[in-house]
C-alpha cells in the first residue's frame, strides 16, 4: 500500500511538472522572426500584459491561460501548417492574433474543419470581414478604411500628385481598393500605381517610377522591412515626397529600423494614441506595463492588448470548462463590449467586424506623435 501511494504521488508530481494542471490552451502562429518580427513581437508583448495580469488574479474560472506560440516567419504555408498542428495536435481551444492577410486566409480551412475560432487576426483585410468568415472575429478596423482615409488626408492638405506602391498579394490588393475609393471620393487619380513583390521588391524599378511621376506623396502599402528599405531607397535617391504607410507598420521596431528616414513619415492608426493617458484602455495597459518596468507602449502593443481583452472576455462568457463550441457562442453573443473609453466591440452571427476607428499619426524624431 505504501509503495502504491508513493507511485501515485510520483505520478501526480510528474503530471504537475508537465503542466497538466488546469489550463486554457490558446494557439498562435505569427512571424516572430522575419520581416514583420518587430511589430509581431510588440503585439505579443501587449497581449501578454493582460494575460499575465489575468493569470495573476486566478485566471478564468480558476484556469490559467497559456498561449502556445509557433513561429511561421511570415510564410503563408508555415502559417497554415502551424494552424493544423495547434488545432489538431495541440488541441488548443482557440487561435489568436495571426499575422498577415494571406496567412490568415490560409488558416481558415483548419478553423472551419474543426469549428475553432480565430480572435483578433492582426490584419485589416476586408476578405476577413466580407463575406462573413464564421470562425474569424476581427478586432481592428479594415485596411480599406485606413487607405481611404490616408488618401483623403493627402488630398485635403493639397498633395495631389500621389503615387501608390502596393505589395502584390491579397493584402496589397485589398488596401489598394480602399486607396482607390479615397481617390474617387476626392475626384482625383493616383499619378502612378506600382506593384511590388512581397519577398523581393525591386527598388531599382520602384523608386525611379516614383521620381518620373514627380510624386508629392507616396502611399506605401507593404510590410516591415520591405517598406523600411523602400523608404530608405527613396530618400537616398533624393526624393522628399511625403510617405504614408498603414497600421501594420505601427511599431517601435519599424521606427527604429527607419532611423533618420523616419522623420515625417505618416502611419495610419486603428487604436487611440498610445500616449493618450486619459483614454481608459491606454491607461489600463500603461499601468500594467509600468508594473513590469516598461516606460511606454507602442501602437502594436496596444493592438495586442485590445485583442487580449476580447479573448479574455470571451473566455469569461464561455463559462467553466470552455469548449470550442462555447467559445463560438460566447463571441457571437458579445454585444457592445467596451474595451475602454467607448471603443466598443460587438459581434452577431452575421457580423464579426471589430471597432471602427482609424486615425493618422506622424513619426517625428523616431516617435509617434500627434
GUTIRO-747530 format. One line per field, with one value per residue (C-alpha): residue number from 1; residue in one letter; chain; x, y, z. Coordinates in Angstrom, 1 decimal. Layout:
N
pos <- c(NUM ...)
code <- c(A ...)
unit <- c(A ...)
X <- c(X ...)
Y <- c(Y ...)
Z <- c(Z ...)
END
This chain:
370
pos <- c(1 2 3 4 5 6 7 8 9 10 11 12 13 14 15 16 17 18 19 20 21 22 23 24 25 26 27 28 29 30 31 32 33 34 35 36 37 38 39 40 41 42 43 44 45 46 47 48 49 50 51 52 53 54 55 56 57 58 59 60 61 62 63 64 65 66 67 68 69 70 71 72 73 74 75 76 77 78 79 80 81 82 83 84 85 86 87 88 89 90 91 92 93 94 95 96 97 98 99 100 101 102 103 104 105 106 107 108 109 110 111 112 113 114 115 116 117 118 119 120 121 122 123 124 125 126 127 128 129 130 131 132 133 134 135 136 137 138 139 140 141 142 143 144 145 146 147 148 149 150 151 152 153 154 155 156 157 158 159 160 161 162 163 164 165 166 167 168 169 170 171 172 173 174 175 176 177 178 179 180 181 182 183 184 185 186 187 188 189 190 191 192 193 194 195 196 197 198 199 200 201 202 203 204 205 206 207 208 209 210 211 212 213 214 215 216 217 218 219 220 221 222 223 224 225 226 227 228 229 230 231 232 233 234 235 236 237 238 239 240 241 242 243 244 245 246 247 248 249 250 251 252 253 254 255 256 257 258 259 260 261 262 263 264 265 266 267 268 269 270 271 272 273 274 275 276 277 278 279 280 281 282 283 284 285 286 287 288 289 290 291 292 293 294 295 296 297 298 299 300 301 302 303 304 305 306 307 308 309 310 311 312 313 314 315 316 317 318 319 320 321 322 323 324 325 326 327 328 329 330 331 332 333 334 335 336 337 338 339 340 341 342 343 344 345 346 347 348 349 350 351 352 353 354 355 356 357 358 359 360 361 362 363 364 365 366 367 368 369 370)
code <- c(X X X X X X X X X X X X X X X X X X X X X X X X X X X X X X X X X X X X X X X X X X X X X X X X X X X X X X X X X X X X X X X X X X X X X X X X X X X X X X X X X X X X X X X X X X X X X X X X X X X X X X X X X X X X X X X X X X X X X X X X X X X X X X X X X X X X X X X X X X X X X X X X X X X X X X X X X X X X X X X X X X X X X X X X X X X X X X X X X X X X X X X X X X X X X X X X X X X X X X X X X X X X X X X X X X X X X X X X X X X X X X X X X X X X X X X X X X X X X X X X X X X X X X X X X X X X X X X X X X X X X X X X X X X X X X X X X X X X X X X X X X X X X X X X X X X X X X X X X X X X X X X X X X X X X X X X X X X X X X X X X X X X X X X X X X X X X X X X X X X X X X X X X X X X X X X X X X X X X X X X X X X X X X X X X X)
unit <- c(A A A A A A A A A A A A A A A A A A A A A A A A A A A A A A A A A A A A A A A A A A A A A A A A A A A A A A A A A A A A A A A A A A A A A A A A A A A A A A A A A A A A A A A A A A A A A A A A A A A A A A A A A A A A A A A A A A A A A A A A A A A A A A A A A A A A A A A A A A A A A A A A A A A A A A A A A A A A A A A A A A A A A A A A A A A A A A A A A A A A A A A A A A A A A A A A A A A A A A A A A A A A A A A A A A A A A A A A A A A A A A A A A A A A A A A A A A A A A A A A A A A A A A A A A A A A A A A A A A A A A A A A A A A A A A A A A A A A A A A A A A A A A A A A A A A A A A A A A A A A A A A A A A A A A A A A A A A A A A A A A A A A A A A A A A A A A A A A A A A A A A A A A A A A A A A A A A A A A A A A A A A A A A A A A A)
X <- c(0.0 2.8 4.6 1.3 0.8 4.4 3.9 0.7 2.4 5.2 2.8 0.9 4.2 5.2 1.9 2.3 5.8 4.5 1.9 -1.1 -2.8 -5.9 -5.1 -6.8 -4.7 -4.8 -2.7 -0.9 1.0 2.8 6.0 8.0 11.1 11.4 10.3 7.4 9.0 9.4 5.7 4.6 6.6 5.3 1.7 2.6 4.1 0.9 -1.4 0.8 0.3 -3.3 -2.9 -0.3 -2.5 -5.5 -3.5 -2.1 -5.7 -6.5 -7.2 -10.6 -13.0 -9.9 -8.0 -4.9 -4.4 -1.5 -0.6 1.1 3.1 4.6 6.8 5.8 8.4 5.7 5.5 2.0 2.5 4.1 1.2 -1.3 0.9 1.2 -2.5 -3.1 -0.6 -2.1 -5.7 -5.4 -2.3 -2.0 -5.8 -5.9 -9.3 -8.9 -6.4 -5.3 -3.6 -2.4 -0.4 -0.8 -3.7 -2.8 -1.5 -4.8 -6.7 -4.6 -5.7 -9.4 -9.9 -8.5 -10.8 -13.8 -12.9 -12.5 -15.0 -12.3 -12.4 -9.6 -9.7 -8.0 -6.1 -3.5 -4.7 -7.4 -8.2 -11.8 -11.7 -11.9 -15.0 -17.0 -18.2 -18.6 -15.9 -17.8 -14.8 -12.9 -13.6 -11.9 -10.9 -9.1 -10.5 -10.1 -7.1 -9.5 -10.7 -7.2 -6.0 -9.1 -8.5 -4.8 -5.6 -8.3 -5.8 -3.2 -5.7 -7.0 -3.6 -3.1 -0.9 -2.5 0.4 0.2 2.0 0.7 3.1 1.3 2.5 1.3 -0.7 -4.2 -3.2 -1.9 -4.9 -7.3 -5.6 -5.3 -9.1 -9.5 -7.0 -8.8 -12.1 -10.3 -9.2 -12.7 -14.3 -11.7 -12.3 -8.7 -6.5 -3.0 -0.2 1.1 0.4 3.4 3.3 6.0 6.9 6.2 9.5 11.9 10.7 12.7 13.5 15.6 12.4 10.0 12.0 12.6 8.9 8.0 10.5 9.3 5.8 7.1 5.1 4.5 3.4 3.6 1.2 3.4 1.3 3.6 5.0 8.0 11.5 10.1 8.7 11.7 14.1 11.8 11.6 15.4 15.9 13.5 15.4 18.8 17.5 16.8 13.0 11.4 7.9 5.6 5.3 2.3 2.0 -0.6 -1.0 0.5 3.8 2.8 5.5 8.5 10.6 9.6 10.6 14.0 14.6 13.9 16.3 16.7 14.5 11.5 11.1 7.8 6.5 2.8 1.4 -2.3 -3.6 -6.5 -6.4 -6.2 -2.8 -0.7 0.2 -3.4 -3.2 -6.8 -8.1 -9.2 -7.8 -4.4 -4.3 -5.0 -2.4 0.2 -0.4 0.3 3.3 4.7 4.3 6.7 9.2 8.1 8.0 5.8 3.7 3.9 0.8 1.4 1.5 -1.8 -3.3 -2.2 -3.7 -7.0 -7.2 -6.4 -9.2 -11.6 -10.1 -10.3 -13.9 -14.9 -13.4 -15.3 -18.5 -17.8 -18.0 -16.1 -14.5 -14.9 -15.3 -14.7 -18.5 -18.9 -16.2 -18.0 -21.4 -19.8 -18.2 -21.4 -23.3 -20.8 -22.6 -21.3 -18.3 -16.3 -12.6 -12.3 -13.3 -16.2 -14.3 -17.0 -16.8 -20.0 -20.5 -23.5 -23.9 -24.0 -21.2 -17.7 -16.2 -14.3 -14.1 -14.5 -11.6 -8.9 -6.6 -3.3 0.0 3.2 6.6 8.8 12.3 11.6 8.5 4.7 3.2 0.0)
Y <- c(0.0 2.4 1.6 2.2 5.6 6.5 5.6 7.6 10.6 10.4 10.2 13.3 15.2 14.1 15.4 18.7 19.0 18.6 21.3 19.0 21.3 23.1 25.4 27.0 26.5 29.2 28.9 31.5 31.3 34.5 35.8 36.1 36.1 37.5 40.8 41.6 40.3 43.7 44.5 40.9 40.7 44.0 42.8 39.7 41.8 43.9 40.9 39.2 42.2 41.4 37.6 37.7 40.1 37.8 34.7 36.5 37.1 33.4 33.1 32.5 30.4 29.0 28.1 29.9 31.0 29.5 30.7 28.1 30.1 28.9 31.0 31.0 33.5 35.3 32.4 31.5 27.7 27.6 29.6 27.0 24.1 25.6 26.1 22.5 21.4 23.8 22.8 19.1 18.0 20.6 20.7 24.4 25.9 28.9 30.6 34.2 37.0 35.5 38.0 38.7 38.6 35.6 33.9 34.3 33.2 30.0 29.2 29.5 25.9 24.5 26.7 25.6 22.0 21.9 24.5 26.7 30.5 32.9 36.0 39.3 38.5 41.2 42.2 44.6 42.6 43.1 39.4 38.5 40.7 40.2 37.7 36.6 34.1 32.2 31.5 34.7 37.5 40.8 43.5 46.1 48.3 47.4 48.3 49.7 52.3 53.2 53.6 55.6 58.0 58.3 59.4 61.8 63.4 63.9 65.5 67.7 69.2 69.9 67.0 65.9 64.0 60.8 57.6 54.3 51.4 48.1 44.6 42.0 39.8 39.8 42.4 44.8 44.3 44.9 48.1 49.4 49.1 51.3 53.8 54.0 54.7 57.7 59.0 58.6 60.5 63.2 63.4 62.5 59.7 58.4 59.7 56.1 52.7 50.5 46.8 45.4 41.8 40.8 38.9 40.8 44.3 45.8 49.2 50.0 50.0 51.3 54.4 55.7 55.3 57.5 60.1 60.0 60.7 63.8 62.5 64.8 61.9 58.1 55.7 52.7 49.5 46.8 45.2 45.7 45.7 45.8 49.3 50.4 49.5 51.2 54.5 54.5 53.9 56.7 59.1 58.0 58.9 62.5 62.3 64.4 63.0 62.6 58.9 57.3 53.6 51.6 50.5 47.0 49.0 50.9 49.6 51.0 48.4 49.8 53.3 52.1 50.3 53.5 55.6 59.1 58.2 58.0 61.8 63.0 59.5 59.1 55.9 55.2 54.0 51.8 52.4 55.6 57.1 55.1 58.3 59.4 58.9 59.9 57.1 54.3 51.4 53.1 54.0 50.3 49.0 51.6 50.7 47.0 47.9 50.1 47.3 45.3 48.1 49.2 53.0 53.2 51.3 51.1 51.1 47.4 46.6 48.4 46.3 43.2 44.4 45.2 41.8 40.1 42.0 40.4 37.0 37.2 38.4 35.6 33.1 34.5 34.3 30.8 29.7 27.0 24.2 26.1 24.1 25.3 25.5 27.5 30.0 30.5 31.0 33.4 35.6 35.7 36.9 39.6 42.9 46.4 45.2 48.4 48.0 51.3 54.9 54.0 51.7 49.0 45.6 43.9 40.6 38.8 35.6 37.9 40.4 39.7 43.1 44.9 48.6 51.2 53.5 55.0 57.9 59.3 59.8 61.4 60.0 62.8 62.2 58.5 58.7 58.6 62.0 63.9)
Z <- c(0.0 0.9 -2.3 -4.3 -2.5 -3.4 -7.0 -7.2 -5.6 -8.1 -10.9 -9.7 -9.4 -12.9 -14.3 -12.5 -13.9 -17.4 -17.0 -16.6 -14.1 -15.2 -18.2 -21.1 -24.2 -26.9 -30.1 -32.1 -35.3 -36.5 -37.9 -34.7 -36.9 -40.4 -42.0 -39.6 -36.4 -34.8 -34.8 -34.2 -31.0 -29.8 -30.3 -28.3 -25.5 -25.3 -25.2 -22.6 -20.3 -19.9 -20.0 -17.2 -15.1 -15.6 -14.6 -11.5 -10.4 -10.6 -14.3 -15.8 -13.7 -11.9 -15.0 -16.3 -19.9 -21.7 -25.2 -27.3 -29.9 -33.2 -35.4 -39.1 -40.1 -42.1 -44.5 -45.7 -45.9 -42.5 -41.0 -42.4 -41.2 -37.7 -37.5 -38.2 -35.5 -33.0 -33.7 -34.3 -32.4 -29.6 -29.2 -28.5 -27.6 -30.0 -32.2 -31.5 -33.3 -36.6 -38.7 -42.4 -44.9 -47.0 -43.8 -42.0 -45.1 -45.2 -41.7 -42.3 -43.7 -40.5 -38.4 -40.4 -40.4 -36.6 -35.5 -33.9 -33.6 -34.5 -32.4 -33.3 -36.5 -37.0 -40.4 -41.6 -44.7 -46.0 -47.0 -43.3 -42.9 -46.1 -46.9 -43.3 -42.1 -39.5 -37.2 -37.6 -35.1 -36.0 -33.5 -35.6 -38.4 -42.1 -44.3 -46.8 -44.4 -43.4 -47.0 -48.0 -45.1 -45.9 -49.5 -48.3 -45.8 -48.5 -50.9 -48.2 -47.4 -51.1 -52.2 -55.5 -57.1 -55.2 -56.1 -54.7 -54.1 -53.3 -52.5 -54.9 -52.5 -51.1 -48.5 -51.2 -53.4 -50.6 -49.4 -52.9 -53.3 -50.3 -51.6 -55.0 -53.1 -51.5 -54.8 -56.2 -53.3 -53.8 -57.6 -58.2 -59.5 -58.5 -60.6 -60.8 -59.2 -58.7 -57.8 -55.5 -54.9 -51.3 -50.9 -53.1 -54.0 -56.9 -55.6 -58.7 -60.6 -58.0 -56.9 -60.5 -61.3 -58.3 -59.4 -63.0 -61.8 -59.9 -56.9 -53.9 -51.7 -51.7 -50.1 -49.5 -48.9 -47.6 -44.5 -42.2 -43.7 -47.3 -46.6 -44.5 -47.3 -49.8 -47.9 -47.4 -51.1 -51.9 -49.6 -51.0 -54.4 -53.2 -53.0 -50.3 -51.1 -48.1 -47.3 -45.7 -44.7 -42.9 -39.3 -39.9 -39.6 -36.5 -34.2 -32.4 -34.2 -37.6 -36.5 -35.2 -38.4 -40.4 -38.3 -39.6 -42.6 -40.1 -39.8 -41.1 -42.2 -41.6 -40.2 -40.0 -36.7 -35.7 -32.0 -29.9 -29.5 -27.0 -25.2 -24.6 -20.8 -20.3 -22.6 -20.2 -22.3 -22.7 -19.0 -18.1 -20.4 -19.3 -15.6 -16.3 -18.4 -15.7 -13.2 -15.4 -15.7 -19.2 -19.6 -22.6 -25.1 -28.9 -31.2 -31.9 -28.2 -27.8 -30.6 -28.8 -25.5 -27.2 -28.8 -25.5 -23.8 -26.3 -25.8 -22.0 -22.1 -24.5 -22.1 -19.2 -21.1 -22.3 -18.6 -16.7 -18.8 -22.1 -25.3 -28.9 -29.4 -26.3 -27.4 -30.8 -29.0 -26.5 -29.2 -31.3 -28.3 -27.4 -27.6 -27.0 -25.1 -24.1 -24.5 -22.7 -23.5 -25.7 -28.0 -28.4 -30.0 -31.0 -32.8 -34.1 -36.2 -39.3 -38.4 -37.0 -37.5 -34.8 -33.8 -36.4 -35.7 -37.9 -37.4 -38.6 -36.6 -37.8 -36.8 -35.6 -34.5 -34.4 -32.2 -32.8 -32.1 -33.0)
END
